[in-house]
Structure formats: structure tokens, C-alpha cells
Amino acid sequence: MRHLLSLTGLLAVLTSSAAQAQGSSSPANDDPSYRKEFVYGLNFNTRGGLIGGVSVRSTRVLTENWARYWSIEMVEVKHRKEQRLASYNGGTFVLDKANYFFVLRPSVGAQRVVFRKAAESGVQVNALASVGPSIGLEMPYYIYYDYTQRDSRGNPIGGEDIRTEQFDPNIHTNPGTYVIDRAPLFTGASEIKPRIGAHLRAALSFEYGRYRDAVAGIETGVLLEMYGQRPIILRAPNVADKDINNRFYPSVYLTIYLGSRS
């Protein structure tokens, strides 16, 4: 919580400085080559998988060195102890996973130019800080579980009995043998539960704009996120949910983005 308060203070200082800079800058300096920037990108982070999610950001230039922006990011948050296993018939599933956890992060922030590039070449370095709500969506993780009765040789007695169920370690006690595969991603979409929290981030962006109306770059930084109600991602037999799931989710991220200016 101290980290969240510290970053809140940082954002307030940056926003205040931006407003002061806008009021005190002279016309000669307040003349950047563009006024608006819109970028979209792919996110990679220490709480996600191969690709963490996607994001968009809209920036409005205030002065030569300051800008404000809004952004929206959609990511999947995974538990650090998730373990993907192969089933006996070639399918895959995550051991002890009870729910997917997707997060929508709208935010507002301030941007400060640290190092300015030439008008149509070079790399520009910006410092960014933002804050906003975290809208978590907890969606059941469904699997195909084999309840088929078999004889001593493993042959089915009667017809097959394969059911689509949310993974529960107290019911599916032998996943390595009877889990056939994970069910399609949105099987549990009708059972989504919201989890509301807040996030803060501080970052540096390195952008390259060969032309005045286009931009590409990377953003790397730290994100701190906390929820009022604990998201349940993993469940294990004989272990309380609170002992293996957290409310606080710090992460380091990298976003590769492309966009346009006007």
C-alpha cells in the first residue's frame, strides 16, 4: 500500500508540473510538430503468458515537454505457480487452475519528454506515470473430465461419460489420469464475476518516428495493482484459497507499439 501511495504522489507532482509548464511556456517553445498521438500495442509482462495483452493510448500535447494521455489495456493475469500438463490423449490443461482472470485497465496519466529527438529521425525518451481502476473478470476454467466406468483392463463399461466442468481439486482428484483436455476459452463466460481494484504505473518509453505522422516504439515500466476482493485463480486440495491467491499483483512489463500523429 505504501508503494501505491508513493506512485499516487508521483502522478500528482507530474500532473501539477505539466499544468505549470503549460501556463508558463512561451509561444516559441510551445510549438511541437504534432498535437495528438494515438498508438496501439502488444503487452508482455511478468504476470502474463507469451503475450500478456493489448493496449491503446491517446496522447494530447500540452507544451513542448509535457503531454497528458488516457489509455486502455486488456490483459490476462496468471498465477506464478501455474503448471501446464499434457493429458494422456494429447490435450493440455493447467493443474489446479480454477479460474481465468482477465483485467481491463483504463487509466489517465502525464508524460514528460526526457530526451527529444530530431523532427524526423532519432529516438525520443519519455517518462510516464498513470493511475486508474482495474476491472477484473474472473471466469471459470472448464475441463473435460472422464467419468467413464471401466473394467480391470481399462475398457469402458457401457458408454463414455465425459463431462465439461469447472476444475475443482476436491472433485477432480486424479487430473493426470482423467482430465482429457481444457474446454474452449469462453465456456464459462456466462459465469463471470467482477473483481474491482486499482493500479498505478511508472514507465519509460523509447519512440522512433521516421515521419511526422507516424510513430513506433517500446514502453517498459513497473505496474502495481491491488484488489478489494481476492481473485481466485488456483485452488489446491486442503489449502485455503487465501493461502495461494493474492490481492496485490506487482509486475514488470514491456509494450511494443505503433501509431499515428496529427
Secondary structure, 3 states (H helix, E strand, C coil): CHHHHHHHHHHHHHHHHHHHHHHHCCCCCCCCCCCEEEEEEEEEECCCCCCCEEEEEEEEECCCCEEEEEEEEEEECCCCCCCEEECCCCCEEECCECEEEEEEEEEEEEEEEEECCECCECEEEEEEEEEEEEEEEEEECEEEEECCCECCCCCECCCCCEEEEECCCCCCCCHHHHEEEECCHHHHHHHCEEEEEEEEEEEEEEEECCCCCEEEEEEEEEEEEEECCCCCCECCCCCCHHHHCCCECCEEEEEEEEEEEC
